[in-house]
Amino acid sequence: MDGEISVENKKIIAAFDFDGTITKKDSMPIFIRFLSSTPDLIFGTLQMIPYLVLFRLNLIPNYQAKERLFKIFFSGRSHIQFNLTAEKFSRKIERMINPEAIKKIKWHQKMGHHVIIISASAENWIRPWASAYGIQEVLATRLEVIDNQMTGNLLNKNCHGQEKVNRLLEAYPDKQNYTLYAYGDTQGDKELLALADHAFYRSF
């Protein structure tokens, strides 16, 4: 595509983690508070405590704890209403944004690079925010919907760790044909950063 060719005749992709990289805080617990009534939040938190303990003790994997969290807080909700709430929440994300991340995103866009977000958070509240910044591609955790109801199940693997690389290579398999910039802030980004030609860990 025009504007996406480097001096080496390669497309340039800039892949940004979302939580803790573009934002200063993890958006998921803040979204859950935004979505939930106070009684639901208290009851759900109490239900999650055993799973959080098991996760902290490395007795269950990240995706299992996350799926349980989603089942508790998302299951049974209308998909349409859920997305409307996610869109409203996306406006509040502005309060959490790291201005240095926005500067770098805009720099990549000005240079004609293809900017994407790769995140373990659900795509529902990332996509509306990303679209407002001209970022059309979000590779994130997807949530299952059946008969317009959220099930709380993950539709695909949790987009964390190696799965970030898998999702990127699924979308862009010919790694030799593009140059990859990657930005992340946790161990969950290390595989993506290792794949990158230009890796930025907690920096821009």
N, C-alpha and C positions, 0 to 999 in steps of 0.2 A: 504493500500500500504506500501511496505517496506520503512522504514525511516520516516514514518509519524505517528508512534505510540508512545505515551508518556509513562511515567512510570505508568500512570493510565490506560494504554491500550486504550487510546483515540487518535484519529487523532487530530492534532493541525493545525488550520487555522489561518493565519495572514492576516487580511483585512486592506488594506491601502486606505484611501482617496488619491486622486491625487493632485488636485489644492490646493496649500497652505500647503500641508503635504509632499508629495514627491517633489513637486516644491515649489519655493519661491514666485511665482506669479501665477495668474490665466492664464491658457494657452489659454482659449477660445478667449478673445479679441486680444491676440497676434497672434493666428492662423488667425483670420479674417483679421488682417492687412497684414499678410503674403499672404493670398489668394487674396486680393482685390487690384484693381488698385486704385490710389489716387482719381480719380473722383468718382468711385464707393464707396469708403470708406467715402468720404465727403457726398455724396448724401444719402447713407444708414444711416449714423449717424444722419443726419437731420430728416430722416423718423422715426428713433427710439426715438427721444426726447420725443414725447407725451407719448409713452409707458413706458419710463423710469420714467417719472414724475408720471404716474398712479401707477407704481410699488412702487416707493418710498413712495407714499401716501397710500400704502396698498389697492388700489382700484382694482388691478388685481393681481392674484397669480404669483408666480415665473415662473411656467411652461408656462403661457400664454405670459409673456414678452420674455421668451427664444424662444418660438416657433415663435414669430413675428420676433425676431432677425435672426433666421435661415431662415425664409422665405425671408427676405430682402437680405441676403448675400449669401444664398446657393441655393435658388430655381432656377431651370432651368439649373443648371450646370451638366455636364456629370459626372456620378457616377465614371467612370473609372478615369477620369482626377482629380476628387476631391480626390480620394484615393491616386493617385500618388503625388498630392500636399501635402496631409496629411503625406505621408511617408517621403517626403523631409523635412517637418516641424518637424517631430519627431526627426531628428538629431539636430535641433536647441534647442530642449527641454533640451539638456545637459547643456546649459548655465544657465538654471533656476533651476537646481536640487539642493536640500538640501543634502549636503554630509552626514549629520547625518541620513537622511532617507535611503540612500543607504547602510550605515553601518548596519542599523537594518534589512533591507531587506536581505542583504547577511548573516547576523547572522541567521535569520530564515531559509534561504535556507541551510546553513551549518548544522543546527540542523535537517534538513529533514522535516521541516514544509511546509505546502502548502500555498504559498503566492498568494493572489489575490488582484486586484485593484477594488475598487467600487467607481465610479465617476459620478457626474452629467454632466461632459463634454462628448462630443461625443466620441464613441469608436474608430472612424476612425483614429485619430492621437495618441491615447493612445496605441493601440495594437502594432504598429510597435516599439515604444519605449520599451514597456514592454517585447516584444519578445526578444529584444537585451539583456535584463537582465535575461532571462530565466523564465519570468513570462508569463505563457500561458493562464491564465484565467483573463479576464477583464469583469466586470459587469458594464456597463456604459449606458448612454443615446444612444438610437439607432435612426437613421434617416431613414425616408421613402424614398424608391427609386421606381419609376415607369418607365418602358421602358428605363432603364439606365439613368434616369434623377432624380436629387435631387428635392424633392417637397418642402423641408423646414419644412415639418410636422414631428412630433415625431412619431416613429413607436411604442413606448411603453411610459409609463409614465416617466416623468423626474426623473432620478435616484438621488433623493434628499430627505433628511429627512426619513420618514417612508418607502419610496420606496426602500432605500438602504437595509433596513431590509427585505422587501418583496423579493427583488431579491436574497439576500443571502439565505433566507429560502426556496426559490423556488429551488435553486441549491443544498442546503444542509438542508433538512427539519428536520432531526433528531438531534436537537440541543444537546440533552443529550448524544450523541455519539461522540461529539468532543469538544475540548477546543478552545475558540475563543479569539484571540488577535485582538484589533481594534485600529487604529490610525486615528485621525482626527483633524480638526482645527477650525471648524465653527459650528453654530447652526444646519446646515444641516447634521451634523454627529452625533448629540446627541442621536438619537434613536439607531443607530448602536453601539455607545459607551455604551449605557445603556444595550444592549443585551450581550456585551462582558464579558468574565470572567476576562480579563485583558485589561483595557481601558486606552489609552494614549491620552490626549488632549493637543495638542501643545507641546508634549514632546516625547522622545523616550526612 
